Amino acid sequence: MRIVDYLDKGASLAPGAPCLTTDGQSVTYAAVQAVSVEVAAALSGRGVRPGDKVAIISANDPLSFACVFGISRAGAVWCPINPRSEAAENQELLELFDCSVVLAQAAFAPMVERIRANLPMVHTVVLLDGEERAGRADGAAGADGILTWSQFIEAGAATPTSALDRPAVDDVAMIVGTGGTTGRPKGVVLTGTNLETMTAITLMAYPFGERPVYLALAPLTHAAGVLSFPILCLGGEIVIMRTPDVGGFLTHVQDHEVTHTFLPPTLIYKVLGHPELDATDLSSLQCFWYGAAPMSAARLEESLTRIGPVMAQLFGQTEAPMMVSTMAPADHFRADGSVAVERLTSAGRPAPLVIVAIMGADGELLPSGARGEIVVRSSLVTPGYYKNPDATRDASAHGWHHTGDIGYLDADGYLFIVDRAKDMIITGGFNVYSAEVEQALMTHPDVQDCAVVGLPDEKWGERVEAVVQLLPGREVSPEALVAFTKERIGSVKAPKHVHVWADLPRSKVGKVLKTDVRQELARGVTSPG
């Protein structure tokens, strides 16, 4: 299936049903289909052909998301660009992806204009909220290929119907950047088959009723976007929040009777700390996905009580989107209804259409309980990195996709991720997995979030150090946190020092940036900001 086929499937069920809802205003499936046809025609009118790359730079917005389906209907490739990234980073991605058209909200037009001189392949920039939608009247529209929305749509007025609904080239649906946190970013190619597998797994592994209501607070450029596809298959409604406001999130769940939603752990922690949580009616929720980073077992157990027995884990990566392993809400509990605390640190079981194994350093597959690299086989897995055969070859060594995560499978088939391979700390000859230390720290009642890294040490080779962010209004000494951790995991694994920071450095999607933490500590900065 192409991306647009998910929209068309939903429209076939009820064209007049609400498809995208924002700020209290709903747009029907038929109306979103009409926009997608206009966008496909306009792209064709600007010379875009199947296989060409089209970028979208936008915050969460219904028109921007509707354009995704127009790109797909034209047979082109969607390249989501995070608007919160720096201009240089976005320039690098646009160049890497060979983008020829950029659809951007006017708020990001200055950034696009700054980098455009270095992007000779970009021949068209479209302002999604141009003069007629946002009062733009500076005369720039139409100059040097910069078009307002109305000018863009007019470009497709003469496009013949035969130019629409084109198939994708080699099944390529989108190209997604890896983020570049460990060097130059790579472009992950995702095919229609990859997304169809992800969608099928989602519908197989989690509870769904008729016409689900999905709340998208997290960026539609990332997990929140692709999780919309199974919702569309069922003719469900997607409620889009423009800004990540936790209080607004709770209000939206209650007012729209939301059945499905997704948040990374950092935002779930904020939900748990919100004063209105316990007074909010969350009874409509069937499935509250969490993922993108490890979640504290202590906070997860709290979520199961205060948010409800609806928490649903997913584990994946850009190269194998979302669904390498899954844990449905029911799997968080034992048969007697008690919380299965022994599973809360797992990533669930391998998804129905995915084979997961643990591989040793020489390519041998390891038995249950042994720790090694998590490797995957599935139609979920990317065919490779765009124009990067070396990286593709390395990631698929021995005939398996290599995730870069260290973990093990227990006797019941649950997958446990103990660390990223690059984050393992070797101290005094012992392997210490930073994720294990972080889980111990997160059980402290005053800790909101933390990061554990290894630093060079003359005596130990590497020493374990931690930074923590406390809950608002809480106080606890670093020494007390060190002692607390030693009691739980022993002195070898416990951090030599704990630093209390007001906040932790995070990526644009909320992940803690351990590289930045490590650099700050290596420079002797114990409390930045």
Backbone hydrogen bonds, N-H to C=O, Kabsch-Sander energy under -0.5 kcal/mol:
donor,donor_aa,acceptor,acceptor_aa,energy
5,D,2,R,-0.7
6,Y,2,R,-0.6
6,Y,3,I,-1.3
7,L,3,I,-0.8
8,D,4,V,-2.4
9,K,5,D,-2.2
10,G,6,Y,-1.9
11,A,7,L,-2.4
12,S,8,D,-1.8
13,L,9,K,-0.8
13,L,10,G,-0.8
14,A,10,G,-1.4
17,A,14,A,-1.9
19,C,27,V,-3.0
20,L,27,V,-1.7
21,T,238,I,-2.6
22,T,25,Q,-2.6
25,Q,22,T,-2.5
27,V,20,L,-2.5
29,Y,17,A,-1.8
30,A,15,P,-2.6
32,V,28,T,-2.2
33,Q,29,Y,-2.6
34,A,30,A,-2.1
35,V,31,A,-2.0
36,S,32,V,-2.4
37,V,33,Q,-2.1
38,E,34,A,-2.2
39,V,35,V,-2.8
40,A,36,S,-2.3
41,A,37,V,-2.4
42,A,38,E,-2.5
43,L,39,V,-2.7
44,S,40,A,-2.2
45,G,41,A,-2.4
46,R,42,A,-1.3
47,G,44,S,-1.7
48,V,43,L,-2.7
51,G,75,G,-2.2
52,D,49,R,-2.5
53,K,98,D,-0.6
54,V,77,V,-2.8
55,A,101,V,-2.7
56,I,79,C,-1.4
57,I,103,L,-2.8
58,S,56,I,-0.6
58,S,81,I,-0.6
60,N,242,R,-0.5
65,F,61,D,-2.1
66,A,62,P,-2.3
67,C,63,L,-1.8
68,V,64,S,-0.8
68,V,65,F,-0.6
69,F,65,F,-0.8
69,F,66,A,-0.6
70,G,66,A,-1.2
71,I,67,C,-2.6
72,S,68,V,-2.0
73,R,69,F,-2.4
74,A,70,G,-1.5
75,G,72,S,-1.8
76,A,71,I,-2.0
77,V,52,D,-3.0
78,W,173,A,-2.1
79,C,54,V,-2.4
81,I,56,I,-2.1
85,S,82,N,-1.6
90,N,86,E,-2.2
91,Q,87,A,-2.6
92,E,88,A,-2.0
93,L,89,E,-1.8
94,L,90,N,-2.7
95,E,91,Q,-2.3
96,L,92,E,-2.5
97,F,93,L,-2.8
98,D,94,L,-0.5
98,D,95,E,-0.8
99,C,94,L,-2.0
100,S,53,K,-2.4
101,V,53,K,-1.1
102,V,124,T,-2.3
103,L,55,A,-2.9
104,A,102,V,-0.6
104,A,126,V,-3.0
105,Q,57,I,-1.9
108,F,105,Q,-2.0
109,A,106,A,-1.4
112,V,108,F,-2.0
113,E,109,A,-3.0
114,R,110,P,-1.8
115,I,111,M,-1.6
116,R,112,V,-1.4
118,N,115,I,-1.4
119,L,116,R,-2.1
122,V,119,L,-1.6
123,H,100,S,-2.3
123,H,121,M,-0.8
124,T,100,S,-1.4
125,V,145,G,-2.6
126,V,102,V,-2.8
127,L,147,L,-3.1
128,L,104,A,-2.5
128,L,126,V,-0.8
130,G,127,L,-1.0
133,R,130,G,-1.5
134,A,130,G,-2.9
135,G,131,E,-1.5
142,G,146,I,-8.3
143,A,140,A,-2.3
145,G,142,G,-0.8
146,I,143,A,-1.8
147,L,125,V,-3.1
147,L,145,G,-0.7
149,W,127,L,-0.7
152,F,148,T,-2.3
153,I,149,W,-2.5
154,E,150,S,-2.2
155,A,151,Q,-1.2
155,A,152,F,-0.6
156,G,153,I,-1.5
157,A,154,E,-1.5
159,T,156,G,-1.7
163,A,160,P,-2.1
164,L,161,T,-2.0
166,R,73,R,-2.4
169,V,75,G,-0.6
170,D,168,A,-0.5
171,D,168,A,-0.6
172,V,169,V,-2.1
173,A,190,L,-2.4
174,M,190,L,-2.1
175,I,78,W,-1.9
176,V,188,V,-2.3
178,T,186,K,-1.9
183,G,180,G,-1.3
188,V,176,V,-3.4
188,V,186,K,-0.7
189,V,187,G,-0.6
189,V,384,G,-2.1
190,L,174,M,-2.9
190,L,188,V,-0.5
192,G,171,D,-2.8
195,L,191,T,-2.1
196,E,192,G,-2.4
197,T,193,T,-2.4
198,M,194,N,-2.2
199,T,195,L,-2.5
200,A,196,E,-2.6
201,I,197,T,-2.5
202,T,198,M,-2.2
203,L,199,T,-2.3
204,M,200,A,-1.8
205,A,201,I,-2.7
206,Y,202,T,-1.5
211,R,234,L,-0.8
214,Y,212,P,-0.5
214,Y,237,E,-3.1
215,L,260,H,-2.3
216,A,214,Y,-0.6
216,A,239,V,-3.3
217,L,215,L,-0.8
218,A,262,F,-0.6
222,H,219,P,-1.7
224,A,219,P,-0.8
225,G,219,P,-0.7
225,G,222,H,-1.3
226,V,222,H,-1.3
227,L,223,A,-2.1
228,S,225,G,-1.3
229,F,226,V,-1.1
231,I,227,L,-0.6
232,L,228,S,-2.3
233,C,229,F,-1.8
234,L,230,P,-0.9
234,L,231,I,-0.8
235,G,232,L,-2.0
236,G,231,I,-2.5
237,E,212,P,-2.3
238,I,19,C,-3.1
239,V,214,Y,-3.3
239,V,237,E,-0.6
240,I,21,T,-3.0
240,I,238,I,-0.6
241,M,216,A,-2.6
241,M,239,V,-0.5
242,R,240,I,-0.5
245,D,243,T,-1.9
246,V,244,P,-0.6
249,F,245,D,-2.1
250,L,246,V,-2.1
251,T,247,G,-2.0
252,H,248,G,-2.7
253,V,249,F,-2.3
254,Q,250,L,-1.9
255,D,251,T,-3.1
256,H,252,H,-2.6
257,E,254,Q,-0.5
258,V,253,V,-1.6
259,T,213,V,-2.3
260,H,213,V,-2.3
261,T,287,C,-1.7
262,F,215,L,-0.8
263,L,289,W,-1.8
267,L,264,P,-1.1
268,I,264,P,-1.7
269,Y,265,P,-2.6
270,K,266,T,-1.0
271,V,267,L,-2.0
272,L,268,I,-2.5
273,G,269,Y,-1.2
274,H,271,V,-1.3
277,L,274,H,-1.6
279,A,276,E,-0.5
280,T,276,E,-0.6
280,T,277,L,-1.6
282,L,280,T,-0.9
285,L,282,L,-1.7
286,Q,259,T,-2.9
287,C,259,T,-2.1
288,F,310,V,-3.0
289,W,261,T,-2.8
289,W,287,C,-0.7
290,Y,312,A,-2.0
291,G,263,L,-0.7
300,L,296,S,-2.4
301,E,297,A,-2.4
302,E,298,A,-1.7
303,S,299,R,-2.3
304,L,300,L,-2.1
305,T,301,E,-0.9
305,T,302,E,-0.6
306,R,302,E,-2.9
307,I,303,S,-2.2
308,G,303,S,-1.9
310,V,308,G,-2.2
311,M,308,G,-0.7
312,A,288,F,-2.5
313,Q,327,M,-1.7
314,L,290,Y,-1.7
315,F,325,S,-2.1
317,Q,320,A,-1.6
320,A,317,Q,-1.5
323,M,321,P,-2.4
324,V,315,F,-2.1
325,S,315,F,-1.7
326,T,349,R,-2.6
327,M,313,Q,-2.2
331,D,328,A,-1.1
332,H,329,P,-1.6
333,F,330,A,-1.6
334,R,338,S,-3.2
337,G,334,R,-1.8
340,A,332,H,-2.4
341,V,339,V,-1.9
343,R,340,A,-2.3
344,L,340,A,-0.7
344,L,341,V,-0.7
346,S,343,R,-2.3
347,A,415,L,-3.8
349,R,326,T,-2.0
351,A,324,V,-2.4
354,V,351,A,-2.0
355,I,377,R,-2.7
356,V,354,V,-0.5
357,A,375,V,-2.3
359,M,373,E,-2.9
360,G,364,E,-3.5
363,G,360,G,-1.7
366,L,358,I,-3.3
369,G,409,L,-2.3
370,A,367,P,-1.9
372,G,407,G,-2.1
373,E,359,M,-2.3
374,I,405,D,-2.9
375,V,357,A,-2.7
376,V,401,H,-2.1
377,R,355,I,-2.3
381,V,378,S,-1.3
382,T,319,E,-2.9
384,G,189,V,-0.5
386,Y,187,G,-3.5
388,N,385,Y,-1.7
392,T,388,N,-2.0
393,R,389,P,-2.5
394,D,390,D,-2.3
395,A,391,A,-2.2
396,S,392,T,-0.9
396,S,393,R,-0.6
397,A,394,D,-1.1
399,G,396,S,-1.5
400,W,397,A,-1.4
401,H,376,V,-2.9
402,H,395,A,-2.9
403,T,374,I,-2.1
403,T,401,H,-0.6
406,I,419,D,-3.9
407,G,372,G,-2.9
408,Y,416,F,-2.1
410,D,414,Y,-2.5
413,G,410,D,-2.0
415,L,348,G,-3.3
416,F,408,Y,-3.0
418,V,406,I,-2.3
418,V,416,F,-0.7
419,D,406,I,-1.6
421,A,404,G,-3.0
423,D,420,R,-1.6
424,M,420,R,-0.6
424,M,421,A,-0.9
425,I,432,V,-3.0
427,T,425,I,-0.7
427,T,430,F,-2.4
428,G,460,W,-2.9
430,F,427,T,-1.8
432,V,425,I,-3.6
432,V,430,F,-0.6
434,S,432,V,-0.6
435,A,418,V,-0.7
436,E,418,V,-0.5
436,E,433,Y,-1.0
437,V,433,Y,-1.4
438,E,434,S,-2.6
439,Q,435,A,-2.3
440,A,436,E,-1.7
441,L,437,V,-2.3
442,M,438,E,-2.4
443,T,439,Q,-0.5
443,T,440,A,-1.1
444,H,441,L,-1.8
447,V,444,H,-1.5
448,Q,469,Q,-2.8
449,D,469,Q,-1.8
451,A,467,V,-2.3
453,V,465,E,-2.6
455,L,463,R,-2.1
457,D,461,G,-1.7
461,G,457,D,-2.1
462,E,460,W,-1.4
463,R,455,L,-2.6
465,E,453,V,-2.6
466,A,497,H,-2.1
467,V,451,A,-2.5
468,V,499,H,-2.7
469,Q,449,D,-3.1
470,L,468,V,-0.5
471,L,446,D,-2.5
474,R,471,L,-2.2
481,L,477,S,-1.6
482,V,478,P,-2.2
483,A,479,E,-2.4
484,F,480,A,-2.3
485,T,481,L,-2.1
486,K,482,V,-2.3
487,E,483,A,-1.9
488,R,484,F,-0.7
488,R,485,T,-0.9
489,I,485,T,-2.5
490,G,486,K,-1.9
494,A,490,G,-1.5
496,K,464,V,-3.3
497,H,464,V,-0.9
499,H,466,A,-2.7
501,W,468,V,-2.7
501,W,499,H,-0.7
507,S,511,K,-3.0
510,G,507,S,-1.7
513,L,505,P,-2.7
514,K,512,V,-1.1
517,V,513,L,-1.9
518,R,514,K,-3.1
519,Q,515,T,-2.2
520,E,516,D,-2.5
521,L,517,V,-2.5
522,A,518,R,-2.5
523,R,519,Q,-1.6
524,G,521,L,-1.5
525,V,520,E,-2.7
526,T,524,G,-0.8
